[in-house]
Amino acid sequence: MPAALDPVHVTVIAKQPLPGLVKTRLCPPCTPAEASATAAAALADTLDGIDRLAALTTSEIARVLLFEGDATDWERPGWRVVPQRGDGLGDRLANGFEDLGRGLIVGMETPHVVGSLGAALEAIDAGRDAIGLATDGGYWVIGLGAVDRRVFDGVPMSRSHTGLTQLRQLHSLGRSVTLLPAARDLDTFDDLVDAARRPNSSPNLRAVAGRTIAEVWRRALAGTE
């Protein structure tokens, strides 16, 4: 009888939400403190969403936070914290999969879609890969049914074509890929407005986005007086 595979991991890759270090494209019109509060809300709701996913999934899931910075405030029961290592996002993703094995790595800023990861888990269980593209040209999740760091070779990160280049790289290696629904991530003020308006948006992020937008408009109106 073949040995049982380790549980599939569902990993959130994130950095400590400190002012000036996260969501800098929101500034201006947001302040660094508002941008970091937005990032913190998105991360908290992403972790909550994966907790709900784990509770509804019949197979065992290993929940991991792949973190840059001090994770003290983000430790949770049932979660393992693993420090990021490597230079650049592609290297950190490759090292993350090598450290953790087959599974999923999801970003911290799309909590409204983490509940749809069931299809990705099914793909991983079947030995396939999975990817969900982002509307800005990147991708919000990637899953590998078998670890191979060549998946990330030559894929430029944070570009308008990153997602499609990553998908082509998977196909060029002869890997079977399940394509997940596209999602809007959270980089610009327009994205923040969308997060505040989405009926299926996560509750913490929606509340923080609404307060932040109101404060931005208050400052703008005050500046015209």
Residue pairs with C-beta under 8 A, 6 or more apart in sequence:
5 102
6 62
6 101
6 102
7 59
7 60
7 61
7 62
8 59
8 60
8 61
8 62
8 102
8 103
8 104
8 121
8 124
8 125
9 61
9 62
9 63
9 64
9 100
9 101
9 102
9 103
9 104
10 50
10 53
10 54
10 61
10 62
10 63
10 64
10 103
10 104
10 106
10 117
10 121
11 63
11 64
11 65
11 66
11 82
11 96
11 100
11 103
11 104
11 105
11 106
12 43
12 46
12 47
12 50
12 64
12 65
12 66
12 105
12 106
12 107
12 108
13 66
13 84
13 92
13 93
13 96
13 105
13 106
13 107
13 108
14 43
14 46
14 65
14 66
14 67
14 68
14 74
14 107
14 108
15 21
15 22
15 67
15 68
15 69
15 84
15 108
16 22
16 67
16 68
16 69
16 70
16 71
16 74
17 23
17 36
17 37
17 39
17 40
17 43
18 36
18 69
19 31
19 32
19 33
19 35
19 36
20 32
20 36
21 36
22 35
22 36
22 39
23 30
23 35
23 36
23 38
23 39
23 186
23 187
24 32
24 35
25 187
25 188
26 34
26 35
26 38
26 187
26 188
26 189
26 192
27 34
27 35
29 189
29 216
29 219
29 220
30 38
30 189
30 192
30 212
30 216
34 212
34 215
34 216
37 208
37 212
38 186
38 192
38 205
38 208
38 209
38 212
39 108
39 109
40 208
41 202
41 204
41 205
41 207
41 208
41 209
42 108
42 109
42 110
42 111
42 186
42 195
42 202
42 204
42 205
43 74
43 108
44 204
45 111
45 202
45 203
45 204
45 205
46 106
46 107
46 108
46 109
46 110
46 111
46 114
46 202
47 65
47 74
47 76
47 79
48 111
48 202
48 204
49 111
49 114
49 115
49 202
50 63
50 106
50 114
50 117
51 63
51 76
51 78
52 115
53 61
53 114
53 115
53 117
53 118
54 61
54 63
54 78
57 118
57 121
59 121
59 125
61 121
62 80
62 100
62 103
63 78
63 79
63 80
64 79
64 80
64 81
64 82
64 100
64 103
65 71
65 74
65 76
65 79
65 80
65 81
65 82
66 82
66 83
66 84
66 92
66 96
66 100
66 105
67 74
67 81
67 82
67 83
67 84
68 83
68 84
71 81
74 81
75 81
82 96
82 99
82 100
84 92
84 95
84 96
85 92
85 95
85 99
86 92
86 94
86 95
88 157
89 157
89 158
90 152
90 155
90 156
90 157
91 152
93 105
93 142
93 152
94 149
94 151
94 152
95 149
96 105
97 103
97 105
97 144
97 147
97 149
97 151
98 147
98 149
101 147
102 124
102 144
102 145
102 146
102 147
103 124
103 143
103 144
104 117
104 120
104 121
104 124
104 130
104 141
104 142
104 143
105 141
105 142
105 143
106 114
106 117
106 140
106 141
107 140
107 141
107 185
109 140
109 185
109 186
109 187
110 134
110 140
110 141
110 183
110 184
110 185
110 186
111 201
111 202
111 205
112 183
112 195
112 198
112 200
112 201
112 202
113 132
113 140
113 181
113 183
116 180
116 181
117 141
117 180
119 130
119 178
119 180
120 130
120 132
120 141
120 143
120 178
120 180
121 143
122 178
123 129
123 130
123 143
123 145
123 178
124 130
124 143
124 144
124 145
126 145
127 145
127 146
127 176
128 145
128 175
128 176
128 177
128 178
129 142
129 143
129 144
129 145
129 151
129 170
129 175
129 176
129 177
129 178
130 141
130 142
130 143
130 177
130 178
130 179
130 180
131 139
131 141
131 142
131 143
131 163
131 166
131 167
131 170
131 177
131 178
131 179
131 180
132 139
132 140
132 141
132 142
132 179
132 180
132 181
132 182
132 183
133 139
133 140
133 163
133 164
133 167
133 179
133 180
133 182
133 183
134 140
134 163
134 182
134 183
134 184
134 185
135 182
135 183
135 184
135 185
136 160
136 184
136 185
136 187
137 159
137 160
137 161
137 162
137 163
137 164
138 157
138 158
138 159
138 162
138 163
138 185
139 162
139 163
139 166
140 183
140 185
141 180
142 166
143 178
144 151
145 175
145 176
148 173
150 173
151 166
151 169
151 170
151 173
151 175
152 166
152 169
153 169
154 165
154 169
155 162
155 165
155 166
155 169
156 162
156 165
159 165
167 177
167 179
170 177
171 177
184 191
184 194
185 191
186 192
186 195
186 205
189 216
192 209
192 212
192 213
193 209
193 213
195 201
195 205
195 206
195 209
196 206
196 209
196 210
196 213
198 206
201 209
